[in-house]
Amino acid sequence: MREGSHVLSIAYASASTRPMTDEDVAEILVQARANNQRHELTGALLYRGGRFVQILEGPEEQVRSRYAVISADPRHTSVQLVREVQIAERQFPEWTMGFRLPEGESAAQLEGFEDFFGRTGRARLEHADNEAQQFLEWLGEYWLPRAQN
């Protein structure tokens, strides 16, 4: 991307069409990282309790094209664009994905995995000045179902 050019950032929410196993979610992570690298896209994808929330950022044409592909993906439905904004610099320079991990699961070993829902205290404060991450936390808090204890 050219230095000084703006980046399009979108956020959407959707519902999975079937229950996703941890292996399904790990497969999405691997596929998304490959696609995003190829298309100069970054962002974050959250999955929990049958719902997805994603922020996708990059060159406008690439973001819109990838969003059209994502919207047509049969693994989810009710895709709703909830935010679209031009930003001066990427808010998620690395592709990350958060999802609630069952005890002893190994998906945390995958490149790009971040335990978004396990962040507390200092880990949350590290992103306090990042508007996109604040927005993602809000979406995760209010749109994704709470984990069952």
N, CA, C and O atoms as a GROMACS GRO file, in nm:
protein
  596
    1MET      N    1   0.083  -0.119   0.000
    1MET     CA    2   0.000   0.000   0.000
    1MET      C    3   0.087   0.124   0.000
    1MET      O    4   0.193   0.125   0.063
    2ARG      N    5   0.045   0.229  -0.069
    2ARG     CA    6   0.121   0.354  -0.073
    2ARG      C    7   0.122   0.419   0.064
    2ARG      O    8   0.022   0.418   0.137
    3GLU      N    9   0.239   0.477   0.098
    3GLU     CA   10   0.247   0.550   0.223
    3GLU      C   11   0.157   0.672   0.215
    3GLU      O   12   0.153   0.739   0.112
    4GLY      N   13   0.086   0.702   0.323
    4GLY     CA   14  -0.001   0.817   0.326
    4GLY      C   15  -0.141   0.791   0.274
    4GLY      O   16  -0.229   0.876   0.289
    5SER      N   17  -0.165   0.673   0.212
    5SER     CA   18  -0.300   0.644   0.162
    5SER      C   19  -0.388   0.596   0.277
    5SER      O   20  -0.339   0.541   0.375
    6HIS      N   21  -0.518   0.618   0.263
    6HIS     CA   22  -0.612   0.577   0.367
    6HIS      C   23  -0.649   0.430   0.348
    6HIS      O   24  -0.633   0.372   0.241
    7VAL      N   25  -0.698   0.374   0.455
    7VAL     CA   26  -0.737   0.234   0.460
    7VAL      C   27  -0.886   0.228   0.491
    7VAL      O   28  -0.935   0.302   0.576
    8LEU      N   29  -0.959   0.139   0.424
    8LEU     CA   30  -1.100   0.118   0.457
    8LEU      C   31  -1.108   0.013   0.567
    8LEU      O   32  -1.044  -0.092   0.558
    9SER      N   33  -1.186   0.042   0.669
    9SER     CA   34  -1.209  -0.052   0.778
    9SER      C   35  -1.359  -0.078   0.787
    9SER      O   36  -1.438   0.016   0.801
   10ILE      N   37  -1.398  -0.205   0.780
   10ILE     CA   38  -1.539  -0.241   0.796
   10ILE      C   39  -1.552  -0.340   0.911
   10ILE      O   40  -1.456  -0.410   0.947
   11ALA      N   41  -1.669  -0.345   0.968
   11ALA     CA   42  -1.700  -0.444   1.070
   11ALA      C   43  -1.834  -0.506   1.033
   11ALA      O   44  -1.927  -0.436   0.991
   12TYR      N   45  -1.844  -0.637   1.048
   12TYR     CA   46  -1.971  -0.704   1.025
   12TYR      C   47  -1.993  -0.808   1.133
   12TYR      O   48  -1.900  -0.851   1.201
   13ALA      N   49  -2.118  -0.848   1.147
   13ALA     CA   50  -2.157  -0.954   1.239
   13ALA      C   51  -2.241  -1.053   1.160
   13ALA      O   52  -2.311  -1.016   1.066
   14SER      N   53  -2.233  -1.181   1.199
   14SER     CA   54  -2.311  -1.284   1.131
   14SER      C   55  -2.333  -1.401   1.225
   14SER      O   56  -2.277  -1.406   1.335
   15ALA      N   57  -2.415  -1.495   1.182
   15ALA     CA   58  -2.444  -1.615   1.260
   15ALA      C   59  -2.404  -1.738   1.179
   15ALA      O   60  -2.429  -1.744   1.059
   16SER      N   61  -2.341  -1.834   1.246
   16SER     CA   62  -2.302  -1.956   1.174
   16SER      C   63  -2.427  -2.037   1.139
   16SER      O   64  -2.526  -2.034   1.212
   17THR      N   65  -2.420  -2.109   1.028
   17THR     CA   66  -2.535  -2.188   0.984
   17THR      C   67  -2.541  -2.323   1.054
   17THR      O   68  -2.642  -2.393   1.047
   18ARG      N   69  -2.433  -2.358   1.121
   18ARG     CA   70  -2.430  -2.484   1.198
   18ARG      C   71  -2.330  -2.466   1.311
   18ARG      O   72  -2.246  -2.377   1.305
   19PRO      N   73  -2.337  -2.549   1.413
   19PRO     CA   74  -2.237  -2.540   1.520
   19PRO      C   75  -2.097  -2.564   1.464
   19PRO      O   76  -2.077  -2.655   1.384
   20MET      N   77  -2.001  -2.482   1.505
   20MET     CA   78  -1.864  -2.494   1.458
   20MET      C   79  -1.779  -2.562   1.566
   20MET      O   80  -1.784  -2.527   1.683
   21THR      N   81  -1.702  -2.661   1.522
   21THR     CA   82  -1.607  -2.723   1.613
   21THR      C   83  -1.482  -2.636   1.620
   21THR      O   84  -1.464  -2.546   1.538
   22ASP      N   85  -1.396  -2.662   1.716
   22ASP     CA   86  -1.270  -2.589   1.724
   22ASP      C   87  -1.186  -2.613   1.599
   22ASP      O   88  -1.114  -2.524   1.554
   23GLU      N   89  -1.198  -2.732   1.541
   23GLU     CA   90  -1.125  -2.761   1.418
   23GLU      C   91  -1.178  -2.676   1.302
   23GLU      O   92  -1.101  -2.628   1.220
   24ASP      N   93  -1.311  -2.657   1.296
   24ASP     CA   94  -1.371  -2.572   1.194
   24ASP      C   95  -1.318  -2.429   1.205
   24ASP      O   96  -1.281  -2.366   1.106
   25VAL      N   97  -1.314  -2.379   1.328
   25VAL     CA   98  -1.269  -2.242   1.350
   25VAL      C   99  -1.119  -2.229   1.319
   25VAL      O  100  -1.076  -2.129   1.261
   26ALA      N  101  -1.041  -2.328   1.356
   26ALA     CA  102  -0.898  -2.328   1.323
   26ALA      C  103  -0.877  -2.328   1.172
   26ALA      O  104  -0.787  -2.261   1.122
   27GLU      N  105  -0.959  -2.402   1.100
   27GLU     CA  106  -0.950  -2.406   0.953
   27GLU      C  107  -0.981  -2.269   0.893
   27GLU      O  108  -0.916  -2.226   0.797
   28ILE      N  109  -1.081  -2.200   0.949
   28ILE     CA  110  -1.114  -2.065   0.903
   28ILE      C  111  -0.995  -1.972   0.927
   28ILE      O  112  -0.962  -1.890   0.841
   29LEU      N  113  -0.932  -1.985   1.042
   29LEU     CA  114  -0.815  -1.902   1.075
   29LEU      C  115  -0.705  -1.920   0.972
   29LEU      O  116  -0.651  -1.822   0.921
   30VAL      N  117  -0.670  -2.043   0.942
   30VAL     CA  118  -0.563  -2.071   0.846
   30VAL      C  119  -0.598  -2.017   0.708
   30VAL      O  120  -0.516  -1.953   0.642
   31GLN      N  121  -0.721  -2.042   0.664
   31GLN     CA  122  -0.767  -1.994   0.532
   31GLN      C  123  -0.770  -1.842   0.527
   31GLN      O  124  -0.727  -1.782   0.428
   32ALA      N  125  -0.820  -1.778   0.632
   32ALA     CA  126  -0.831  -1.632   0.635
   32ALA      C  127  -0.694  -1.567   0.633
   32ALA      O  128  -0.674  -1.467   0.564
   33ARG      N  129  -0.599  -1.622   0.708
   33ARG     CA  130  -0.464  -1.564   0.709
   33ARG      C  131  -0.403  -1.569   0.569
   33ARG      O  132  -0.340  -1.472   0.526
   34ALA      N  133  -0.420  -1.679   0.499
   34ALA     CA  134  -0.365  -1.692   0.363
   34ALA      C  135  -0.432  -1.593   0.268
   34ALA      O  136  -0.364  -1.524   0.192
   35ASN      N  137  -0.566  -1.587   0.272
   35ASN     CA  138  -0.638  -1.494   0.184
   35ASN      C  139  -0.603  -1.349   0.215
   35ASN      O  140  -0.582  -1.270   0.123
   36ASN      N  141  -0.598  -1.315   0.343
   36ASN     CA  142  -0.572  -1.176   0.380
   36ASN      C  143  -0.432  -1.133   0.342
   36ASN      O  144  -0.412  -1.020   0.297
   37GLN      N  145  -0.335  -1.220   0.358
   37GLN     CA  146  -0.198  -1.185   0.320
   37GLN      C  147  -0.192  -1.159   0.169
   37GLN      O  148  -0.128  -1.063   0.125
   38ARG      N  149  -0.256  -1.244   0.092
   38ARG     CA  150  -0.257  -1.232  -0.054
   38ARG      C  151  -0.324  -1.101  -0.098
   38ARG      O  152  -0.284  -1.043  -0.200
   39HIS      N  153  -0.424  -1.054  -0.025
   39HIS     CA  154  -0.501  -0.936  -0.064
   39HIS      C  155  -0.466  -0.811   0.017
   39HIS      O  156  -0.538  -0.711   0.011
   40GLU      N  157  -0.354  -0.815   0.092
   40GLU     CA  158  -0.308  -0.701   0.172
   40GLU      C  159  -0.413  -0.656   0.275
   40GLU      O  160  -0.430  -0.537   0.298
   41LEU      N  161  -0.481  -0.752   0.337
   41LEU     CA  162  -0.584  -0.722   0.436
   41LEU      C  163  -0.537  -0.763   0.574
   41LEU      O  164  -0.461  -0.858   0.590
   42THR      N  165  -0.583  -0.690   0.674
   42THR     CA  166  -0.560  -0.724   0.813
   42THR      C  167  -0.691  -0.708   0.887
   42THR      O  168  -0.789  -0.659   0.830
   43GLY      N  169  -0.694  -0.748   1.013
   43GLY     CA  170  -0.816  -0.732   1.091
   43GLY      C  171  -0.822  -0.832   1.204
   43GLY      O  172  -0.721  -0.888   1.246
   44ALA      N  173  -0.941  -0.854   1.251
   44ALA     CA  174  -0.963  -0.948   1.360
   44ALA      C  175  -1.098  -1.014   1.340
   44ALA      O  176  -1.195  -0.951   1.298
   45LEU      N  177  -1.102  -1.143   1.370
   45LEU     CA  178  -1.226  -1.220   1.359
   45LEU      C  179  -1.250  -1.288   1.492
   45LEU      O  180  -1.163  -1.356   1.546
   46LEU      N  181  -1.370  -1.270   1.546
   46LEU     CA  182  -1.409  -1.335   1.670
   46LEU      C  183  -1.519  -1.435   1.641
   46LEU      O  184  -1.605  -1.411   1.557
   47TYR      N  185  -1.514  -1.547   1.710
   47TYR     CA  186  -1.622  -1.646   1.701
   47TYR      C  187  -1.650  -1.696   1.840
   47TYR      O  188  -1.559  -1.732   1.914
   48ARG      N  189  -1.777  -1.700   1.875
   48ARG     CA  190  -1.819  -1.761   2.001
   48ARG      C  191  -1.968  -1.789   1.994
   48ARG      O  192  -2.046  -1.705   1.949
   49GLY      N  193  -2.006  -1.906   2.040
   49GLY     CA  194  -2.146  -1.940   2.054
   49GLY      C  195  -2.227  -1.927   1.926
   49GLY      O  196  -2.343  -1.887   1.931
   50GLY      N  197  -2.168  -1.961   1.813
   50GLY     CA  198  -2.241  -1.958   1.688
   50GLY      C  199  -2.247  -1.823   1.620
   50GLY      O  200  -2.321  -1.807   1.522
   51ARG      N  201  -2.172  -1.727   1.668
   51ARG     CA  202  -2.174  -1.594   1.608
   51ARG      C  203  -2.032  -1.547   1.574
   51ARG      O  204  -1.936  -1.576   1.645
   52PHE      N  205  -2.023  -1.474   1.464
   52PHE     CA  206  -1.898  -1.416   1.418
   52PHE      C  207  -1.907  -1.264   1.426
   52PHE      O  208  -2.014  -1.206   1.404
   53VAL      N  209  -1.796  -1.200   1.458
   53VAL     CA  210  -1.778  -1.056   1.446
   53VAL      C  211  -1.641  -1.038   1.382
   53VAL      O  212  -1.543  -1.097   1.428
   54GLN      N  213  -1.634  -0.956   1.277
   54GLN     CA  214  -1.506  -0.935   1.212
   54GLN      C  215  -1.486  -0.788   1.178
   54GLN      O  216  -1.580  -0.719   1.137
   55ILE      N  217  -1.363  -0.742   1.196
   55ILE     CA  218  -1.319  -0.614   1.141
   55ILE      C  219  -1.218  -0.649   1.033
   55ILE      O  220  -1.126  -0.728   1.057
   56LEU      N  221  -1.235  -0.591   0.916
   56LEU     CA  222  -1.148  -0.616   0.802
   56LEU      C  223  -1.100  -0.481   0.752
   56LEU      O  224  -1.180  -0.389   0.734
   57GLU      N  225  -0.967  -0.468   0.728
   57GLU     CA  226  -0.913  -0.340   0.686
   57GLU      C  227  -0.808  -0.360   0.578
   57GLU      O  228  -0.738  -0.461   0.573
   58GLY      N  229  -0.797  -0.258   0.491
   58GLY     CA  230  -0.700  -0.263   0.382
   58GLY      C  231  -0.742  -0.171   0.270
   58GLY      O  232  -0.827  -0.084   0.289
   59PRO      N  233  -0.681  -0.188   0.151
   59PRO     CA  234  -0.720  -0.107   0.035
   59PRO      C  235  -0.870  -0.124   0.007
   59PRO      O  236  -0.922  -0.235   0.010
   60GLU      N  237  -0.938  -0.014  -0.022
   60GLU     CA  238  -1.084  -0.016  -0.035
   60GLU      C  239  -1.133  -0.124  -0.131
   60GLU      O  240  -1.223  -0.201  -0.097
   61GLU      N  241  -1.076  -0.130  -0.250
   61GLU     CA  242  -1.122  -0.228  -0.349
   61GLU      C  243  -1.105  -0.372  -0.297
   61GLU      O  244  -1.192  -0.456  -0.318
   62GLN      N  245  -0.995  -0.398  -0.230
   62GLN     CA  246  -0.970  -0.533  -0.176
   62GLN      C  247  -1.067  -0.566  -0.064
   62GLN      O  248  -1.118  -0.678  -0.056
   63VAL      N  249  -1.093  -0.469   0.024
   63VAL     CA  250  -1.186  -0.492   0.135
   63VAL      C  251  -1.325  -0.521   0.081
   63VAL      O  252  -1.390  -0.617   0.124
   64ARG      N  253  -1.372  -0.440  -0.011
   64ARG     CA  254  -1.508  -0.460  -0.066
   64ARG      C  255  -1.520  -0.594  -0.140
   64ARG      O  256  -1.621  -0.663  -0.129
   65SER      N  257  -1.417  -0.628  -0.214
   65SER     CA  258  -1.416  -0.756  -0.286
   65SER      C  259  -1.418  -0.874  -0.190
   65SER      O  260  -1.495  -0.968  -0.208
   66ARG      N  261  -1.334  -0.870  -0.088
   66ARG     CA  262  -1.327  -0.979   0.009
   66ARG      C  263  -1.456  -0.987   0.089
   66ARG      O  264  -1.503  -1.097   0.119
   67TYR      N  265  -1.516  -0.872   0.124
   67TYR     CA  266  -1.642  -0.872   0.198
   67TYR      C  267  -1.752  -0.939   0.116
   67TYR      O  268  -1.836  -1.010   0.171
   68ALA      N  269  -1.753  -0.916  -0.015
   68ALA     CA  270  -1.853  -0.980  -0.102
   68ALA      C  271  -1.835  -1.132  -0.099
   68ALA      O  272  -1.934  -1.206  -0.094
   69VAL      N  273  -1.711  -1.179  -0.102
   69VAL     CA  274  -1.684  -1.324  -0.094
   69VAL      C  275  -1.726  -1.378   0.042
   69VAL      O  276  -1.792  -1.482   0.050
   70ILE      N  277  -1.689  -1.308   0.148
   70ILE     CA  278  -1.724  -1.350   0.284
   70ILE      C  279  -1.876  -1.355   0.301
   70ILE      O  280  -1.929  -1.450   0.359
   71SER      N  281  -1.945  -1.254   0.250
   71SER     CA  282  -2.092  -1.248   0.264
   71SER      C  283  -2.160  -1.368   0.199
   71SER      O  284  -2.267  -1.411   0.244
   72ALA      N  285  -2.099  -1.421   0.094
   72ALA     CA  286  -2.157  -1.535   0.022
   72ALA      C  287  -2.115  -1.670   0.080
   72ALA      O  288  -2.162  -1.774   0.033
   73ASP      N  289  -2.029  -1.670   0.178
   73ASP     CA  290  -1.980  -1.795   0.237
   73ASP      C  291  -2.096  -1.870   0.304
   73ASP      O  292  -2.165  -1.812   0.388
   74PRO      N  293  -2.120  -1.995   0.267
   74PRO     CA  294  -2.235  -2.070   0.321
   74PRO      C  295  -2.220  -2.110   0.468
   74PRO      O  296  -2.314  -2.165   0.525
   75ARG      N  297  -2.106  -2.086   0.529
   75ARG     CA  298  -2.088  -2.123   0.670
   75ARG      C  299  -2.155  -2.026   0.765
   75ARG      O  300  -2.163  -2.053   0.885
   76HIS      N  301  -2.203  -1.911   0.713
   76HIS     CA  302  -2.274  -1.817   0.801
   76HIS      C  303  -2.386  -1.749   0.724
   76HIS      O  304  -2.394  -1.754   0.602
   77THR      N  305  -2.474  -1.684   0.801
   77THR     CA  306  -2.593  -1.619   0.745
   77THR      C  307  -2.616  -1.489   0.822
   77THR      O  308  -2.545  -1.459   0.918
   78SER      N  309  -2.714  -1.413   0.780
   78SER     CA  310  -2.750  -1.287   0.847
   78SER      C  311  -2.630  -1.195   0.861
   78SER      O  312  -2.608  -1.137   0.968
   79VAL      N  313  -2.553  -1.182   0.754
   79VAL     CA  314  -2.436  -1.096   0.756
   79VAL      C  315  -2.481  -0.950   0.757
   79VAL      O  316  -2.552  -0.906   0.667
   80GLN      N  317  -2.439  -0.876   0.860
   80GLN     CA  318  -2.482  -0.737   0.876
   80GLN      C  319  -2.359  -0.647   0.887
   80GLN      O  320  -2.277  -0.664   0.977
   81LEU      N  321  -2.345  -0.552   0.796
   81LEU     CA  322  -2.238  -0.454   0.804
   81LEU      C  323  -2.275  -0.356   0.915
   81LEU      O  324  -2.380  -0.292   0.909
   82VAL      N  325  -2.189  -0.343   1.016
   82VAL     CA  326  -2.222  -0.258   1.131
   82VAL      C  327  -2.133  -0.134   1.140
   82VAL      O  328  -2.159  -0.045   1.220
   83ARG      N  329  -2.027  -0.130   1.059
   83ARG     CA  330  -1.938  -0.013   1.063
   83ARG      C  331  -1.856  -0.008   0.934
   83ARG      O  332  -1.810  -0.110   0.884
   84GLU      N  333  -1.839   0.113   0.881
   84GLU     CA  334  -1.753   0.136   0.765
   84GLU      C  335  -1.690   0.272   0.782
   84GLU      O  336  -1.760   0.373   0.794
   85VAL      N  337  -1.555   0.277   0.783
   85VAL     CA  338  -1.486   0.403   0.807
   85VAL      C  339  -1.349   0.402   0.738
   85VAL      O  340  -1.284   0.298   0.730
   86GLN      N  341  -1.308   0.519   0.688
   86GLN     CA  342  -1.173   0.536   0.635
   86GLN      C  343  -1.082   0.569   0.753
   86GLN      O  344  -1.115   0.653   0.836
   87ILE      N  345  -0.966   0.503   0.760
   87ILE     CA  346  -0.871   0.527   0.867
   87ILE      C  347  -0.734   0.559   0.807
   87ILE      O  348  -0.702   0.517   0.696
   88ALA      N  349  -0.654   0.633   0.882
   88ALA     CA  350  -0.523   0.675   0.833
   88ALA      C  351  -0.421   0.562   0.839
   88ALA      O  352  -0.330   0.555   0.756
   89GLU      N  353  -0.435   0.474   0.936
   89GLU     CA  354  -0.343   0.361   0.949
   89GLU      C  355  -0.416   0.240   1.004
   89GLU      O  356  -0.519   0.252   1.070
   90ARG      N  357  -0.362   0.124   0.976
   90ARG     CA  358  -0.425   0.000   1.021
   90ARG      C  359  -0.431  -0.008   1.173
   90ARG      O  360  -0.337   0.029   1.243
   91GLN      N  361  -0.544  -0.055   1.221
   91GLN     CA  362  -0.562  -0.074   1.365
   91GLN      C  363  -0.524  -0.215   1.409
   91GLN      O  364  -0.498  -0.239   1.527
   92PHE      N  365  -0.521  -0.308   1.314
   92PHE     CA  366  -0.484  -0.447   1.340
   92PHE      C  367  -0.372  -0.485   1.244
   92PHE      O  368  -0.399  -0.550   1.142
   93PRO      N  369  -0.249  -0.448   1.274
   93PRO     CA  370  -0.142  -0.476   1.180
   93PRO      C  371  -0.116  -0.625   1.160
   93PRO      O  372  -0.051  -0.665   1.064
   94GLU      N  373  -0.165  -0.707   1.250
   94GLU     CA  374  -0.154  -0.853   1.239
   94GLU      C  375  -0.295  -0.911   1.236
   94GLU      O  376  -0.384  -0.861   1.303
   95TRP      N  377  -0.315  -1.018   1.157
   95TRP     CA  378  -0.444  -1.086   1.156
   95TRP      C  379  -0.457  -1.163   1.287
   95TRP      O  380  -0.366  -1.239   1.321
   96THR      N  381  -0.565  -1.146   1.361
   96THR     CA  382  -0.586  -1.221   1.485
   96THR      C  383  -0.726  -1.278   1.485
   96THR      O  384  -0.814  -1.231   1.412
   97MET      N  385  -0.746  -1.379   1.565
   97MET     CA  386  -0.876  -1.440   1.581
   97MET      C  387  -0.893  -1.476   1.727
   97MET      O  388  -0.801  -1.529   1.789
   98GLY      N  389  -1.008  -1.450   1.782
   98GLY     CA  390  -1.036  -1.488   1.919
   98GLY      C  391  -1.156  -1.581   1.923
   98GLY      O  392  -1.254  -1.560   1.853
   99PHE      N  393  -1.147  -1.683   2.005
   99PHE     CA  394  -1.264  -1.765   2.032
   99PHE      C  395  -1.241  -1.838   2.164
   99PHE      O  396  -1.127  -1.860   2.205
  100ARG      N  397  -1.351  -1.873   2.230
  100ARG     CA  398  -1.340  -1.940   2.359
  100ARG      C  399  -1.289  -2.082   2.336
  100ARG      O  400  -1.345  -2.158   2.257
  101LEU      N  401  -1.184  -2.116   2.406
  101LEU     CA  402  -1.116  -2.242   2.387
  101LEU      C  403  -1.151  -2.340   2.498
  101LEU      O  404  -1.140  -2.304   2.615
  102PRO      N  405  -1.195  -2.463   2.466
  102PRO     CA  406  -1.219  -2.562   2.571
  102PRO      C  407  -1.088  -2.598   2.641
  102PRO      O  408  -0.980  -2.580   2.586
  103GLU      N  409  -1.099  -2.648   2.763
  103GLU     CA  410  -0.982  -2.688   2.840
  103GLU      C  411  -0.894  -2.783   2.759
  103GLU      O  412  -0.943  -2.878   2.699
  104GLY      N  413  -0.764  -2.756   2.758
  104GLY     CA  414  -0.669  -2.847   2.696
  104GLY      C  415  -0.664  -2.843   2.544
  104GLY      O  416  -0.592  -2.922   2.484
  105GLU      N  417  -0.738  -2.755   2.481
  105GLU     CA  418  -0.739  -2.749   2.334
  105GLU      C  419  -0.610  -2.687   2.285
  105GLU      O  420  -0.550  -2.605   2.355
  106SER      N  421  -0.565  -2.724   2.166
  106SER     CA  422  -0.436  -2.680   2.116
  106SER      C  423  -0.443  -2.571   2.010
  106SER      O  424  -0.339  -2.536   1.954
  107ALA      N  425  -0.558  -2.516   1.981
  107ALA     CA  426  -0.568  -2.412   1.878
  107ALA      C  427  -0.485  -2.290   1.914
  107ALA      O  428  -0.447  -2.213   1.825
  108ALA      N  429  -0.457  -2.270   2.041
  108ALA     CA  430  -0.377  -2.156   2.083
  108ALA      C  431  -0.236  -2.161   2.024
  108ALA      O  432  -0.165  -2.061   2.023
  109GLN      N  433  -0.197  -2.276   1.975
  109GLN     CA  434  -0.065  -2.290   1.914
  109GLN      C  435  -0.063  -2.241   1.769
  109GLN      O  436   0.045  -2.226   1.711
  110LEU      N  437  -0.179  -2.215   1.710
  110LEU     CA  438  -0.185  -2.169   1.572
  110LEU      C  439  -0.134  -2.026   1.559
  110LEU      O  440  -0.162  -1.942   1.645
  111GLU      N  441  -0.060  -1.999   1.454
  111GLU     CA  442  -0.013  -1.864   1.428
  111GLU      C  443  -0.134  -1.773   1.409
  111GLU      O  444  -0.227  -1.806   1.337
  112GLY      N  445  -0.131  -1.658   1.476
  112GLY     CA  446  -0.240  -1.562   1.463
  112GLY      C  447  -0.347  -1.575   1.569
  112GLY      O  448  -0.436  -1.490   1.576
  113PHE      N  449  -0.341  -1.680   1.651
  113PHE     CA  450  -0.443  -1.696   1.754
  113PHE      C  451  -0.414  -1.602   1.870
  113PHE      O  452  -0.300  -1.588   1.913
  114GLU      N  453  -0.518  -1.537   1.919
  114GLU     CA  454  -0.508  -1.455   2.040
  114GLU      C  455  -0.630  -1.486   2.125
  114GLU      O  456  -0.742  -1.490   2.074
  115ASP      N  457  -0.610  -1.508   2.254
  115ASP     CA  458  -0.721  -1.538   2.344
  115ASP      C  459  -0.792  -1.408   2.380
  115ASP      O  460  -0.778  -1.356   2.491
  116PHE      N  461  -0.867  -1.356   2.284
  116PHE     CA  462  -0.934  -1.227   2.298
  116PHE      C  463  -1.025  -1.225   2.420
  116PHE      O  464  -1.028  -1.127   2.494
  117PHE      N  465  -1.100  -1.332   2.441
  117PHE     CA  466  -1.197  -1.334   2.550
  117PHE      C  467  -1.130  -1.354   2.684
  117PHE      O  468  -1.192  -1.331   2.788
  118GLY      N  469  -1.005  -1.398   2.685
  118GLY     CA  470  -0.932  -1.417   2.809
  118GLY      C  471  -0.855  -1.294   2.852
  118GLY      O  472  -0.795  -1.294   2.960
  119ARG      N  473  -0.856  -1.189   2.770
  119ARG     CA  474  -0.781  -1.068   2.805
  119ARG      C  475  -0.849  -0.996   2.920
  119ARG      O  476  -0.970  -0.975   2.919
  120THR      N  477  -0.770  -0.957   3.017
  120THR     CA  478  -0.821  -0.880   3.129
  120THR      C  479  -0.715  -0.777   3.168
  120THR      O  480  -0.602  -0.783   3.120
  121GLY      N  481  -0.750  -0.686   3.254
  121GLY     CA  482  -0.657  -0.592   3.314
  121GLY      C  483  -0.559  -0.530   3.218
  121GLY      O  484  -0.597  -0.460   3.124
  122ARG      N  485  -0.430  -0.556   3.241
  122ARG     CA  486  -0.322  -0.494   3.164
  122ARG      C  487  -0.333  -0.528   3.015
  122ARG      O  488  -0.307  -0.442   2.931
  123ALA      N  489  -0.371  -0.650   2.981
  123ALA     CA  490  -0.382  -0.690   2.840
  123ALA      C  491  -0.487  -0.605   2.769
  123ALA      O  492  -0.469  -0.569   2.653
  124ARG      N  493  -0.596  -0.573   2.837
  124ARG     CA  494  -0.698  -0.487   2.776
  124ARG      C  495  -0.650  -0.342   2.767
  124ARG      O  496  -0.680  -0.273   2.671
  125LEU      N  497  -0.576  -0.298   2.867
  125LEU     CA  498  -0.526  -0.161   2.867
  125LEU      C  499  -0.427  -0.136   2.755
  125LEU      O  500  -0.415  -0.023   2.708
  126GLU      N  501  -0.356  -0.238   2.710
  126GLU     CA  502  -0.260  -0.223   2.601
  126GLU      C  503  -0.328  -0.173   2.474
  126GLU      O  504  -0.264  -0.112   2.389
  127HIS      N  505  -0.458  -0.198   2.461
  127HIS     CA  506  -0.532  -0.160   2.340
  127HIS      C  507  -0.631  -0.047   2.366
  127HIS      O  508  -0.719  -0.021   2.283
  128ALA      N  509  -0.616   0.022   2.480
  128ALA     CA  510  -0.714   0.124   2.518
  128ALA      C  511  -0.719   0.242   2.422
  128ALA      O  512  -0.823   0.306   2.409
  129ASP      N  513  -0.608   0.271   2.355
  129ASP     CA  514  -0.608   0.386   2.264
  129ASP      C  515  -0.638   0.348   2.120
  129ASP      O  516  -0.632   0.433   2.031
  130ASN      N  517  -0.671   0.223   2.095
  130ASN     CA  518  -0.700   0.174   1.961
  130ASN      C  519  -0.851   0.169   1.942
  130ASN      O  520  -0.918   0.080   1.996
  131GLU      N  521  -0.904   0.264   1.866
  131GLU     CA  522  -1.050   0.276   1.848
  131GLU      C  523  -1.112   0.148   1.793
  131GLU      O  524  -1.219   0.106   1.837
  132ALA      N  525  -1.044   0.084   1.696
  132ALA     CA  526  -1.100  -0.037   1.635
  132ALA      C  527  -1.106  -0.151   1.737
  132ALA      O  528  -1.203  -0.226   1.740
  133GLN      N  529  -1.003  -0.164   1.818
  133GLN     CA  530  -1.006  -0.271   1.917
  133GLN      C  531  -1.110  -0.243   2.025
  133GLN      O  532  -1.172  -0.336   2.076
  134GLN      N  533  -1.129  -0.117   2.061
  134GLN     CA  534  -1.235  -0.084   2.155
  134GLN      C  535  -1.372  -0.123   2.097
  134GLN      O  536  -1.456  -0.179   2.166
  135PHE      N  537  -1.391  -0.092   1.969
  135PHE     CA  538  -1.516  -0.125   1.901
  135PHE      C  539  -1.536  -0.277   1.898
  135PHE      O  540  -1.646  -0.326   1.922
  136LEU      N  541  -1.429  -0.350   1.867
  136LEU     CA  542  -1.436  -0.496   1.863
  136LEU      C  543  -1.470  -0.552   2.001
  136LEU      O  544  -1.550  -0.645   2.012
  137GLU      N  545  -1.410  -0.496   2.104
  137GLU     CA  546  -1.442  -0.541   2.240
  137GLU      C  547  -1.589  -0.514   2.271
  137GLU      O  548  -1.655  -0.598   2.331
  138TRP      N  549  -1.640  -0.398   2.231
  138TRP     CA  550  -1.780  -0.368   2.253
  138TRP      C  551  -1.869  -0.468   2.180
  138TRP      O  552  -1.964  -0.520   2.238
  139LEU      N  553  -1.838  -0.495   2.052
  139LEU     CA  554  -1.916  -0.593   1.976
  139LEU      C  555  -1.911  -0.730   2.043
  139LEU      O  556  -2.013  -0.798   2.056
  140GLY      N  557  -1.791  -0.770   2.085
  140GLY     CA  558  -1.776  -0.899   2.151
  140GLY      C  559  -1.855  -0.907   2.280
  140GLY      O  560  -1.915  -1.010   2.311
  141GLU      N  561  -1.854  -0.798   2.354
  141GLU     CA  562  -1.924  -0.794   2.482
  141GLU      C  563  -2.076  -0.799   2.466
  141GLU      O  564  -2.145  -0.867   2.542
  142TYR      N  565  -2.128  -0.726   2.367
  142TYR     CA  566  -2.273  -0.712   2.354
  142TYR      C  567  -2.339  -0.798   2.248
  142TYR      O  568  -2.460  -0.821   2.254
  143TRP      N  569  -2.262  -0.845   2.150
  143TRP     CA  570  -2.325  -0.922   2.043
  143TRP      C  571  -2.299  -1.071   2.056
  143TRP      O  572  -2.386  -1.152   2.023
  144LEU      N  573  -2.181  -1.108   2.105
  144LEU     CA  574  -2.151  -1.250   2.120
  144LEU      C  575  -2.207  -1.302   2.251
  144LEU      O  576  -2.204  -1.232   2.352
  145PRO      N  577  -2.258  -1.424   2.249
  145PRO     CA  578  -2.315  -1.480   2.374
  145PRO      C  579  -2.205  -1.502   2.477
  145PRO      O  580  -2.090  -1.530   2.442
  146ARG      N  581  -2.240  -1.490   2.600
  146ARG     CA  582  -2.144  -1.513   2.709
  146ARG      C  583  -2.112  -1.662   2.721
  146ARG      O  584  -2.195  -1.748   2.693
  147ALA      N  585  -1.989  -1.690   2.762
  147ALA     CA  586  -1.945  -1.828   2.782
  147ALA      C  587  -2.021  -1.887   2.900
  147ALA      O  588  -2.046  -1.818   2.999
  148GLN      N  589  -2.057  -2.013   2.890
  148GLN     CA  590  -2.124  -2.082   2.999
  148GLN      C  591  -2.021  -2.134   3.097
  148GLN      O  592  -1.924  -2.198   3.056
  149ASN      N  593  -2.038  -2.108   3.225
  149ASN     CA  594  -1.943  -2.158   3.327
  149ASN      C  595  -1.983  -2.292   3.380
  149ASN      O  596  -1.914  -2.347   3.466
   0.00000   0.00000   0.00000
